[in-house]
Amino acid sequence: MNQQTLAEPAKLPMNRTLLILILGLLATIDPFSIDFYLPAFADIAKSLGTTTAKISLSMSSYFIGLAIGQISYGPIIDRFGRKSPLYFGLTGYILACVGCMFARSVDALIVLRFVQALAGGVAGIGAFAMVRDFFPVQESAKIFSFLMLVIGISPLLAPSLGGFIADWWGWQSVFLVLIGIVVVMMVVVYFYLPEGHQPDPSVSLSPKPILLNFYSILKNPQFITYTLSGTFSFTALFVYVAGAPVIFMDMFKVTPHNFGLIFTLLSVGFLSSSQLNVQFLKKFKSQDIFETALWAQVIISVLFFAGSFTHWYGLIATIIFFMLILSCLGSINPNGSALALAPFTSNVGSASALMGFLQLSISSVISSLIGLLNASNMVVITSILMATAVLSQIILFVGKKKIKHLVTGEHPVVAH
């Protein structure tokens, strides 16, 4: 395993705020690509002579491509450095967007969206890996919180902006705008983003060494504990996104316009909580914030399930409970990610990729239960929220017993 004694990253080669902004915008490419074309589903379906439900498979294929890309790019960005793979992947993303614009069947669109995600996935992996390249371990959680603020642009702006563009210039223009955004990002990366990690020829791209490297990362008790605990907790966000239309529009008969307002309100709450985490980190340790927020999520999820089971809650109470759960995630996700990646240096790209793969694949599978179970009420959705929160706490409880020395960037903490 290429796990070395922790070393502090080199002095920042550029303005700190600009660097965080660039990393955040890179990490935003994939979520923006998802949210941006949602309002165009009906137009795409009409143009391709199919149904909206069939078009939704292009989102599923995107998630699959993104998950595979997560696991694939880790060794690549460790072997060739961060910037060269970025140019290669984002060029592939642009070509896939061109293909989507000229797609003449839903099957072609599904395949091209898979390719788009597979190629563009390098942006998020590179951004998260470069957090460890440029910033000391003890700052990682704070930087991840800043990245989440930038990433939060997507659910706030993308759906309404995408709908406006599709209405005025047609659904193909959505992909044209995505091409423009990525071209601008490539120019910014070329001129302003330094190379965070020098190429390491010792990193093998053969399947066996890659798998052995991933296996060695999985054996690190701190990585697997905080990755899985954080993942099952963060699944709540995927469940919320998948279940919100059922709860708000089907159950409470909220209009699409008001649903958009609710979605925006809850997105603001999530982003605000992630920034509140930055203030918490000034007074408390990352692991303590993670554990406290996780307990809060468990309690809130249990109360949410109990109330939905007994039909106690109306629309306002439901919004409040979702707000509370998302607020917990604002502290859980950045601290969990920072603690999971803290033990690694030379193979941080592979560790970041493996963490992203596990988060995306597990969360996607669990959130798909809403559709597979044909959920039509809050009980199914809140039971999933409760089960994943409890499981997250169990994983942390068991995993902490396996961690002898918790790496936080300050000094090893003997785990009890």
Secondary structure, DSSP 8 states (H G I E B T S, - for coil): ------------SS-HHHHHHHHHHHHHHHHHHHHTTGGGHHHHHHHHTS-HHHHTHHHHHHHHHHHHHHHHHHHHHHHH-SHHHHHHHHHHHHHHHHHHHT--SHHHHHHHHHHHHHHHHHHHHHHHHHHHHHS-GGGHHHHHHHHHHHHTHHHHHHHHHHHHHHHHH-THHHHHHHHHHHHHHHHHHHHH---SS---TTS--SHHHHHHHHHHHHT-HHHHHHHHHHHHHHHHHHHHHHHHIIIIIIIS---HHHHHHHHHHHHHHHHHHHHHHHHHTTTS-HHHHHHHHHHHHHHHHHHHHHHHHTT---HHHHHHHHHHHHHHHHHHHHHHHHHHHTT-STTHHHHHHHHHHHHHHHHHHHHTHHHHTT--SHHHHHHHHHHHHHHHHHHHHHHHTT-SEE--SSS-EE--
